[in-house]
Amino acid sequence: MTTTEMVAPETSVQLGDLIAVSDPDQGAEWMGKVVGIKHQLEAGAAPTILTIRRPINA
């Protein structure tokens, strides 16, 4: 299962990193593997969009 998270501009995250995801809409904090990174420019913001593979049992 994969999920997409928008975060503040982030340059230290790399593909394959394991990260903790804390999103109130998804329940308790869980660990996932970064499988996609996209930097986006918007008016007044430059978010980083991470695609994270979430283990099935999480």
N, C-alpha and C positions, 0 to 999 in steps of 0.2 A: 504494500500500500504506500502511495506517495502523497505528500501534502505540500502545499506552497505557502511560504510565510514571507511577508514583507517586513524588512527590518531597516533600521537606520543605516546610512551608508557604511559598508563594512568591506575592508580590503584584506583582512587577515584570514578570512575563512577560505579554505581550499576544498576542492572536490575530494571526497573520501573522508573528510573530517567527521568525527562523531560529536554531536552537539546535543545539549539539553534543550528541549522545546517546552516553554511554559506559555500556553495559550488557554485562557479561561473557557473558550468555546469548545476545547478538545478534552476537557477534564484535567486529570492529574498530569504533572510534568512527566515527560517521557524522553528517551534517548533515540536519536535517529542519525542516519548517515547522509551527508550532503551529496546529492547526485546531480545538481544543477545550480548554476549561479548566473544571475542576470542583473546588470546595473542599468537603471532606468533614469532618464532625466524628465522631470516634470516641473511645471511652474512652481518655484519656491521649494522644491524638494529634489532629492536624488536618492531614492530608496534602492536597496539591494533586495532582490527577490531570490530566495533560496528554495530549491526543490529538495525535499528531505524524504528519504525512504524510511518509513516507520515499520518496525517489525510487526508481524501479524499478532503476536502475543502481547503487544504493548497496549 
